[in-house]
């Protein structure tokens, strides 16, 4: 027979009153907590004060800081204005309006879509869901993709920022407009043939969809500003570092060969993924490179970068992106080189 023995209430209270011993450390390094880390960091800074001061006083570091601040300060007004206008368009403009102005013939709709991009200020990310939306409403994919490429590259904010970034050189803004429009229209016409084998497969949504009304507008502004500002800082950091720390002989070697300089800045534009409303200030800071190479940077970046490639793969399908991404990169680079040779 099983006997259950219970403790009297007094014993229970005595047992509960026994203080618990010190908690065992989680590991051999548990003693190094946040206060200790702060003290250790301050000690390291104190010991390295002389070295840090000397490094900050170095001419190369001061040149980097000056260029970094100049690029960021110059680009911020255009970034904020472009983000606000893009949010207004993506939140309050009905996609049906875009569909109504498009001809039914895809070949005729492509240049119309390119011209429509002139009046619609938008960041590259915002153009992707807009293009997908008008495709769902019956617009030919070739025309929708033309709009996707033209809207962030040929709108007035982008052209104005290019004029400010290249004072005394209005032909750069003209060349950017012509090359970007040529890229959008050429890709659209090519997609009429190529796209038959790789139609877009729409995903479950986009990173850029934030709803409608004022709440959606504010959410869109916050999302775009935070995302684009990070890319601006990264691009300004890299561009300033290239000018301040890379030996001039190396830059002269890269910039002295047209083919090499074009490939280098095309890859730079693809990787750094800048906002089209601010990339002109980064391009202007790359003083060692030729105007044609800078034009390649300005045309390739808004058309295709690593951020857009990943968004398009998620929104339209991986198979679509594997064809569309290299097509845009090649067409944008060739268009920029030809227009640069003609106008610059």
C-alpha positions in Angstrom: 0.0 0.0 0.0 1.4 3.4 -1.1 1.6 5.9 1.7 1.7 9.6 0.8 3.4 11.8 3.4 2.6 15.5 3.4 4.5 18.2 5.2 2.6 20.4 7.6 2.0 24.0 6.6 4.8 25.2 8.9 7.3 23.0 7.2 6.1 24.2 3.8 6.6 27.8 4.9 10.1 27.0 6.3 11.0 25.4 3.1 9.8 28.3 1.0 11.7 30.7 3.3 15.1 29.1 2.6 16.9 31.7 0.5 18.1 30.4 -2.9 21.8 30.2 -3.5 23.6 32.3 -6.1 22.7 31.4 -9.6 25.2 29.4 -11.5 26.9 31.3 -14.3 25.8 30.4 -17.8 29.3 29.8 -19.0 32.9 30.5 -18.3 32.7 34.0 -19.7 29.4 35.1 -18.0 31.3 37.6 -15.8 31.8 39.8 -18.9 28.5 41.7 -18.9 27.4 44.9 -20.5 28.9 47.3 -17.9 32.2 45.5 -18.1 32.2 45.7 -22.0 31.5 49.5 -21.8 34.4 50.0 -19.4 36.6 47.8 -21.6 35.7 49.8 -24.7 36.4 53.1 -22.9 39.7 51.8 -21.8 40.7 50.8 -25.3 39.6 54.2 -26.7 41.6 55.9 -24.0 44.8 53.9 -24.7 44.4 54.4 -28.5 43.5 58.1 -28.3 46.7 59.2 -29.8 46.5 56.7 -32.7 42.9 57.6 -33.4 43.6 61.3 -33.3 46.5 60.9 -35.7 44.4 58.8 -38.1 41.6 61.3 -38.1 44.1 64.1 -38.9 45.5 62.2 -41.9 44.9 64.1 -45.2 43.2 61.1 -46.8 40.7 60.7 -44.0 39.9 64.4 -44.0 39.4 64.2 -47.8 37.1 61.2 -47.4 35.1 62.9 -44.7 34.7 66.1 -46.8 33.6 64.2 -49.9 31.2 62.0 -47.9 29.5 64.9 -46.2 29.3 66.8 -49.5 27.6 63.9 -51.4 25.1 63.2 -48.6 24.2 66.8 -48.0 23.7 67.6 -51.7 21.6 64.5 -52.3 19.3 64.6 -49.3 16.8 67.3 -50.6 16.3 65.4 -53.8 15.9 62.2 -51.9 13.2 63.5 -49.6 11.3 65.3 -52.4 11.5 62.2 -54.6 10.3 59.9 -51.9 7.4 62.1 -51.0 6.2 62.4 -54.6 6.7 58.7 -55.3 4.6 57.9 -52.2 1.9 60.2 -53.4 1.8 58.5 -56.8 2.0 55.0 -55.6 -0.7 55.6 -52.9 -3.2 57.8 -54.6 -2.8 57.3 -58.4 -5.0 54.6 -59.7 -3.4 52.0 -62.0 -6.4 52.2 -64.2 -5.3 55.6 -65.3 -2.1 54.2 -66.6 -4.0 51.4 -68.4 -6.4 53.8 -70.1 -3.6 55.8 -71.9 -1.9 52.6 -73.2 -2.6 51.6 -76.8 -3.7 48.0 -77.3 -0.9 47.3 -79.8 2.2 46.3 -77.7 4.6 47.8 -80.2 2.8 51.2 -80.1 2.3 51.0 -76.3 6.0 50.7 -75.6 7.0 54.3 -76.5 3.8 55.6 -74.9 4.8 53.8 -71.7 8.3 55.4 -71.9 6.8 58.9 -72.2 4.4 58.2 -69.3 7.4 57.5 -67.1 8.5 61.1 -67.6 5.6 62.5 -65.6 5.5 59.9 -62.8 8.2 60.4 -60.2 8.9 57.1 -58.5 11.7 55.1 -57.0 12.8 51.8 -58.6 11.0 49.7 -56.0 7.7 51.5 -56.5 7.7 50.9 -60.2 7.7 47.1 -59.8 4.2 46.8 -58.1 2.8 49.5 -60.4 4.0 47.5 -63.5 2.6 44.3 -62.1 -0.7 46.0 -61.4 -1.2 47.3 -64.9 -0.2 43.9 -66.3 -3.0 42.3 -64.3 -5.4 44.9 -65.8 -4.6 43.9 -69.4 -1.6 46.1 -70.3 1.0 44.3 -72.4 4.0 43.1 -70.4 6.4 44.8 -72.8 4.7 48.2 -72.2 4.5 47.7 -68.4 8.2 46.8 -68.2 9.1 49.9 -70.3 7.3 52.0 -67.8 9.1 50.1 -65.0 12.5 51.1 -66.5 11.5 54.7 -67.6 9.7 56.0 -64.5 12.7 56.1 -62.1 15.2 57.2 -64.7 13.7 60.0 -66.8 11.4 61.9 -64.4 12.0 65.6 -63.7 13.5 65.0 -60.2 16.2 62.8 -61.6 17.0 65.2 -64.4 17.1 68.1 -62.0 19.4 66.3 -59.6 21.7 65.5 -62.5 21.9 69.2 -63.6 22.8 70.2 -60.0 25.4 67.5 -59.6 27.1 68.4 -62.9 27.1 72.2 -63.0 28.1 73.7 -66.3 27.5 70.3 -68.0 23.9 70.2 -69.1 24.7 67.7 -71.8 25.1 65.1 -69.0 21.5 65.4 -68.1 20.4 65.3 -71.7 22.6 62.2 -72.3 21.1 60.5 -69.3 17.6 61.2 -70.4 18.2 60.0 -74.0 20.1 56.9 -72.9 17.7 55.9 -70.2 14.7 56.4 -72.5 16.4 54.4 -75.3 17.1 51.6 -72.8 13.5 51.5 -71.6 12.0 51.5 -75.2 14.6 49.0 -76.6 14.0 46.5 -73.8 10.2 46.9 -74.2 10.4 46.1 -78.0 12.8 43.3 -77.4 10.5 41.8 -74.8 7.7 41.5 -77.3 9.7 38.7 -78.8 11.7 37.4 -75.9 8.9 37.6 -73.3 6.8 35.0 -75.0 9.0 32.3 -73.6 9.3 33.8 -70.2 6.0 35.4 -69.1 5.9 37.0 -65.6 4.6 34.9 -62.8 3.2 37.2 -60.1 4.2 36.5 -56.5 2.2 37.2 -53.4 3.0 40.9 -53.1 5.8 43.4 -52.9 7.9 44.9 -50.2 6.6 48.3 -51.4 2.8 47.8 -50.9 1.7 49.7 -47.8 -2.0 50.2 -48.2 -4.0 53.2 -49.3 -4.9 56.6 -47.9 -2.9 58.8 -45.6 -1.7 55.9 -43.5 -0.4 54.1 -46.6 1.2 57.3 -47.8 3.1 57.8 -44.5 4.1 54.2 -44.4 5.4 54.4 -47.9 7.4 57.6 -47.1 8.9 56.0 -44.0 9.8 52.8 -45.8 11.4 54.4 -48.9 13.2 57.1 -46.9 14.8 54.7 -44.5 15.8 52.2 -47.2 17.1 54.8 -49.7 19.0 56.8 -47.1 20.9 53.7 -46.2 21.9 53.2 -49.8 22.9 56.8 -50.1 25.2 56.6 -47.1 26.7 53.4 -48.4 27.2 54.8 -51.9 28.7 58.0 -50.5 31.1 56.0 -48.3 32.3 53.8 -51.1 32.7 56.7 -53.6 34.6 58.9 -51.1 36.8 55.9 -50.2 37.6 55.3 -53.8 38.7 58.9 -54.3 40.5 59.2 -51.0 42.2 55.9 -50.5 42.7 54.2 -53.8 46.1 55.3 -55.3 45.7 57.7 -58.1 47.8 55.5 -60.4 45.3 52.7 -60.0 42.4 55.0 -60.8 44.2 56.4 -63.8 44.8 52.9 -65.1 41.1 51.9 -64.7 39.8 55.2 -66.0 42.2 55.4 -68.9 40.8 52.4 -70.6 37.3 53.0 -71.9 36.2 49.4 -71.8 37.6 48.7 -68.3 36.1 52.0 -66.9 32.7 51.2 -68.4 32.7 47.7 -67.0 33.9 48.9 -63.5 31.2 51.6 -63.2 28.5 49.3 -64.6 29.3 46.7 -61.9 29.6 49.5 -59.3 26.1 50.7 -60.2 24.7 47.2 -60.0 26.2 46.4 -56.6 25.8 49.7 -54.8 22.1 50.0 -55.6 21.7 53.8 -55.2 18.4 55.7 -55.5 18.0 57.3 -58.9 17.3 60.7 -57.4 20.7 60.8 -55.7 23.1 58.7 -57.7 24.2 61.7 -59.8 26.1 63.2 -56.9 28.0 60.0 -56.4 28.8 59.8 -60.1 30.1 63.4 -60.1 32.5 62.6 -57.2 34.2 59.9 -59.4 36.4 62.5 -60.9 39.0 60.1 -62.4 36.5 58.5 -64.8 35.4 59.8 -68.2 31.9 61.4 -68.7 30.9 58.3 -70.8 31.8 55.9 -67.9 29.9 58.1 -65.5 26.9 58.0 -67.9 27.0 54.2 -67.8 26.8 54.4 -64.0 23.8 56.8 -64.2 21.9 54.7 -66.8 22.6 51.2 -65.4 21.8 51.9 -61.8 18.2 52.9 -62.1 17.6 50.3 -64.7 19.0 47.3 -62.8 20.8 46.7 -59.6 21.1 43.9 -57.1 18.1 45.2 -55.1 15.9 45.4 -58.2 17.0 42.0 -59.4 16.0 40.3 -56.2 12.7 42.2 -56.0 11.8 41.3 -59.6 12.7 37.6 -59.0 10.3 37.6 -56.1 7.5 39.5 -57.8 7.7 38.1 -61.4 9.4 34.8 -60.9 13.0 33.6 -60.9 12.8 32.4 -64.5 11.6 35.8 -65.6 14.5 37.5 -63.8 17.1 35.2 -65.3 16.2 36.6 -68.7 15.2 40.1 -67.9 18.1 41.1 -65.6 21.0 40.4 -68.1 19.0 41.8 -71.0 18.5 45.1 -69.2 22.2 45.3 -68.1 23.5 44.7 -71.6 21.0 47.1 -73.3 21.6 49.9 -70.6 25.4 49.6 -70.9 25.4 49.7 -74.7 22.9 52.6 -74.8 24.9 54.6 -72.4 28.2 54.1 -74.4 26.6 55.0 -77.7 24.8 58.1 -76.3 28.0 59.1 -74.5 30.0 58.8 -77.7 27.4 60.9 -79.5 26.7 63.7 -76.9 29.7 63.7 -74.5 
